[in-house]
Amino acid sequence: MPGNGTNPSQIKQVIPMFNTSTAVRNGNPSSIERLFATGLKPLQFPADLDLCRDRVPAARPCAATRFAAEAGKLSSRNAFRPALGVDDWRTLASFCIEKRLPADYRVVVRGRADRTLRFVVEGSLWQVPAAGAGQSRLLLPGTVLGEDTLFSDAPGDLEVRTLEDSLILELSLPRQKELTAACPAIAFELLRAAGAVIAARGRTSAACQEPATN
């Protein structure tokens, strides 16, 4: 017997709301079915639901695709070449921040923990390592800066400044984490390409330190 003075007739009116017959359910397609019936597609999860990122329309020039084009021109074994398509680069750009920097701008400060990965799109930068840690290096369009920080949170030993007006893309640590969650395949390619750059640099350094043999 229902308690609290409940009218049985009221129960009969409530129950059908939660026990809809199969015939009625089949006659009322779900919202997903109606969506496909009208030719629309649901949003892909989770990248397309991220409303915080700036989308890069296909008709607009993209700094990331320009970087990829410059990287493809480099002949160095240290070149950064992830296996990404044009759409992948545009997606990556939506996680990055574009920065136009003046000449003699201090990009990286020695001794600071900086986990940002940077892509040189225009201009040139001068990278100076700590004493005894290697040679200074010119960073041209198509090169990356900060590949080591993808694998370590230790304070860096590099000092980097711009030599001229330059354009770079910055992928901060929080954005790296968001990219990994939303687009793991792209994040994996970045790690793979960064590891290849580090490995090539290590081989070059080891070859330079080998003693000459007669």
C-alpha positions as a Python dict, from the first residue, in 0.01 Angstrom:
ca = {
    (1, 'M'): (0, 0, 0),
    (2, 'P'): (143, 341, -92),
    (3, 'G'): (228, 552, 210),
    (4, 'N'): (211, 923, 287),
    (5, 'G'): (-142, 953, 145),
    (6, 'T'): (-36, 891, -219),
    (7, 'N'): (-329, 843, -457),
    (8, 'P'): (-287, 519, -659),
    (9, 'S'): (-427, 693, -966),
    (10, 'Q'): (-138, 935, -950),
    (11, 'I'): (110, 645, -953),
    (12, 'K'): (-42, 510, -1271),
    (13, 'Q'): (6, 846, -1434),
    (14, 'V'): (371, 869, -1327),
    (15, 'I'): (492, 518, -1408),
    (16, 'P'): (440, 538, -1789),
    (17, 'M'): (682, 834, -1799),
    (18, 'F'): (965, 599, -1697),
    (19, 'N'): (842, 282, -1863),
    (20, 'T'): (761, 398, -2213),
    (21, 'S'): (651, 113, -2436),
    (22, 'T'): (879, -14, -2713),
    (23, 'A'): (629, 94, -2975),
    (24, 'V'): (633, 451, -2849),
    (25, 'R'): (1014, 458, -2823),
    (26, 'N'): (1051, 332, -3179),
    (27, 'G'): (816, 598, -3299),
    (28, 'N'): (1025, 874, -3140),
    (29, 'P'): (1381, 863, -3272),
    (30, 'S'): (1657, 983, -3045),
    (31, 'S'): (1819, 1321, -3085),
    (32, 'I'): (2128, 1153, -3238),
    (33, 'E'): (1913, 976, -3497),
    (34, 'R'): (1737, 1302, -3581),
    (35, 'L'): (2077, 1470, -3612),
    (36, 'F'): (2199, 1220, -3872),
    (37, 'A'): (1861, 1229, -4051),
    (38, 'T'): (1904, 1602, -4115),
    (39, 'G'): (2255, 1552, -4253),
    (40, 'L'): (2431, 1706, -3956),
    (41, 'K'): (2720, 1548, -3771),
    (42, 'P'): (2780, 1560, -3395),
    (43, 'L'): (3085, 1739, -3264),
    (44, 'Q'): (3395, 1528, -3224),
    (45, 'F'): (3514, 1485, -2867),
    (46, 'P'): (3715, 1635, -2711),
    (47, 'A'): (3908, 1870, -2941),
    (48, 'D'): (3606, 2025, -3114),
    (49, 'L'): (3445, 2098, -2778),
    (50, 'D'): (3738, 2310, -2661),
    (51, 'L'): (3598, 2663, -2683),
    (52, 'C'): (3911, 2825, -2538),
    (53, 'R'): (4134, 2772, -2841),
    (54, 'D'): (4153, 3005, -3141),
    (55, 'R'): (4055, 2813, -3450),
    (56, 'V'): (4259, 2867, -3768),
    (57, 'P'): (4025, 2891, -4069),
    (58, 'A'): (4146, 2704, -4377),
    (59, 'A'): (4144, 3025, -4581),
    (60, 'R'): (4368, 3212, -4337),
    (61, 'P'): (4748, 3182, -4345),
    (62, 'C'): (4873, 2966, -4061),
    (63, 'A'): (5204, 3026, -3885),
    (64, 'A'): (5238, 2655, -3807),
    (65, 'T'): (5211, 2552, -4173),
    (66, 'R'): (5466, 2821, -4261),
    (67, 'F'): (5696, 2675, -3998),
    (68, 'A'): (5648, 2327, -4147),
    (69, 'A'): (5735, 2459, -4494),
    (70, 'E'): (6055, 2619, -4361),
    (71, 'A'): (6148, 2302, -4170),
    (72, 'G'): (6111, 2102, -4490),
    (73, 'K'): (6377, 2319, -4656),
    (74, 'L'): (6640, 2249, -4390),
    (75, 'S'): (6904, 1991, -4477),
    (76, 'S'): (7040, 1954, -4124),
    (77, 'R'): (7008, 1619, -3950),
    (78, 'N'): (6881, 1818, -3652),
    (79, 'A'): (6577, 1942, -3844),
    (80, 'F'): (6243, 1909, -3666),
    (81, 'R'): (6016, 1702, -3892),
    (82, 'P'): (5712, 1546, -3727),
    (83, 'A'): (5490, 1343, -3959),
    (84, 'L'): (5199, 1588, -3956),
    (85, 'G'): (4960, 1691, -4233),
    (86, 'V'): (4832, 2041, -4304),
    (87, 'D'): (4522, 1988, -4089),
    (88, 'D'): (4740, 1857, -3806),
    (89, 'W'): (4957, 2169, -3819),
    (90, 'R'): (4648, 2389, -3810),
    (91, 'T'): (4520, 2197, -3510),
    (92, 'L'): (4857, 2238, -3340),
    (93, 'A'): (4848, 2611, -3411),
    (94, 'S'): (4520, 2640, -3221),
    (95, 'F'): (4705, 2533, -2905),
    (96, 'C'): (4992, 2780, -2959),
    (97, 'I'): (5041, 3151, -2906),
    (98, 'E'): (5196, 3365, -3181),
    (99, 'K'): (5451, 3619, -3063),
    (100, 'R'): (5615, 3892, -3270),
    (101, 'L'): (5942, 3978, -3094),
    (102, 'P'): (6175, 4273, -3155),
    (103, 'A'): (6549, 4242, -3207),
    (104, 'D'): (6762, 4166, -2899),
    (105, 'Y'): (6464, 4026, -2710),
    (106, 'R'): (6555, 3780, -2435),
    (107, 'V'): (6351, 3470, -2521),
    (108, 'V'): (6503, 3218, -2280),
    (109, 'V'): (6682, 3303, -1956),
    (110, 'R'): (6954, 3072, -1825),
    (111, 'G'): (6874, 2912, -1489),
    (112, 'R'): (6496, 2931, -1521),
    (113, 'A'): (6267, 2631, -1552),
    (114, 'D'): (6096, 2696, -1884),
    (115, 'R'): (5881, 2411, -2020),
    (116, 'T'): (5764, 2598, -2331),
    (117, 'L'): (5832, 2453, -2677),
    (118, 'R'): (5896, 2727, -2935),
    (119, 'F'): (5883, 2718, -3314),
    (120, 'V'): (6079, 2976, -3515),
    (121, 'V'): (5858, 3098, -3801),
    (122, 'E'): (6035, 3419, -3908),
    (123, 'G'): (6360, 3594, -3823),
    (124, 'S'): (6656, 3444, -3639),
    (125, 'L'): (6764, 3375, -3281),
    (126, 'W'): (7103, 3324, -3119),
    (127, 'Q'): (7135, 3043, -2867),
    (128, 'V'): (7424, 3046, -2617),
    (129, 'P'): (7475, 2744, -2386),
    (130, 'A'): (7649, 2749, -2051),
    (131, 'A'): (8028, 2743, -2054),
    (132, 'G'): (8153, 2401, -2161),
    (133, 'A'): (7804, 2280, -2256),
    (134, 'G'): (7845, 2310, -2630),
    (135, 'Q'): (7865, 2569, -2903),
    (136, 'S'): (7648, 2870, -2972),
    (137, 'R'): (7391, 2810, -3244),
    (138, 'L'): (7193, 3015, -3493),
    (139, 'L'): (6822, 2932, -3496),
    (140, 'L'): (6659, 2997, -3832),
    (141, 'P'): (6296, 2957, -3944),
    (142, 'G'): (6196, 2591, -3928),
    (143, 'T'): (6392, 2513, -3611),
    (144, 'V'): (6257, 2449, -3263),
    (145, 'L'): (6370, 2577, -2927),
    (146, 'G'): (6312, 2395, -2601),
    (147, 'E'): (6286, 2036, -2723),
    (148, 'D'): (6480, 1921, -2415),
    (149, 'T'): (6215, 2067, -2185),
    (150, 'L'): (5959, 1817, -2316),
    (151, 'F'): (6145, 1554, -2116),
    (152, 'S'): (6288, 1746, -1820),
    (153, 'D'): (6169, 2012, -1577),
    (154, 'A'): (6522, 2103, -1463),
    (155, 'P'): (6632, 2466, -1501),
    (156, 'G'): (6777, 2530, -1846),
    (157, 'D'): (7135, 2626, -1926),
    (158, 'L'): (7057, 2818, -2246),
    (159, 'E'): (7046, 3190, -2308),
    (160, 'V'): (6852, 3282, -2623),
    (161, 'R'): (6795, 3623, -2782),
    (162, 'T'): (6648, 3741, -3109),
    (163, 'L'): (6889, 3882, -3366),
    (164, 'E'): (6615, 4060, -3558),
    (165, 'D'): (6239, 4108, -3562),
    (166, 'S'): (6110, 3751, -3530),
    (167, 'L'): (5788, 3553, -3519),
    (168, 'I'): (5763, 3245, -3300),
    (169, 'L'): (5494, 3004, -3191),
    (170, 'E'): (5486, 2904, -2825),
    (171, 'L'): (5336, 2582, -2691),
    (172, 'S'): (5327, 2619, -2313),
    (173, 'L'): (5325, 2327, -2070),
    (174, 'P'): (4950, 2360, -1990),
    (175, 'R'): (4876, 2362, -2363),
    (176, 'Q'): (5101, 2059, -2412),
    (177, 'K'): (4886, 1872, -2162),
    (178, 'E'): (4566, 1984, -2335),
    (179, 'L'): (4707, 1880, -2672),
    (180, 'T'): (4797, 1536, -2534),
    (181, 'A'): (4443, 1489, -2402),
    (182, 'A'): (4266, 1620, -2712),
    (183, 'C'): (4497, 1505, -2994),
    (184, 'P'): (4731, 1230, -2866),
    (185, 'A'): (4855, 1138, -3215),
    (186, 'I'): (4981, 1493, -3276),
    (187, 'A'): (5136, 1510, -2929),
    (188, 'F'): (5313, 1179, -2991),
    (189, 'E'): (5459, 1306, -3320),
    (190, 'L'): (5591, 1616, -3145),
    (191, 'L'): (5765, 1400, -2885),
    (192, 'R'): (5903, 1166, -3150),
    (193, 'A'): (6039, 1451, -3363),
    (194, 'A'): (6185, 1626, -3059),
    (195, 'G'): (6355, 1303, -2951),
    (196, 'A'): (6500, 1265, -3301),
    (197, 'V'): (6646, 1617, -3282),
    (198, 'I'): (6804, 1544, -2943),
    (199, 'A'): (6944, 1211, -3062),
    (200, 'A'): (7092, 1365, -3378),
    (201, 'R'): (7248, 1644, -3176),
    (202, 'G'): (7399, 1388, -2937),
    (203, 'R'): (7551, 1191, -3224),
    (204, 'T'): (7699, 1506, -3375),
    (205, 'S'): (7848, 1606, -3040),
    (206, 'A'): (7996, 1260, -2986),
    (207, 'A'): (8149, 1260, -3333),
    (208, 'C'): (8314, 1597, -3268),
    (209, 'Q'): (8468, 1468, -2944),
    (210, 'E'): (8614, 1148, -3091),
    (211, 'P'): (8993, 1165, -3118),
    (212, 'A'): (9136, 1150, -3467),
    (213, 'T'): (9296, 818, -3559),
    (214, 'N'): (9594, 767, -3786),
}
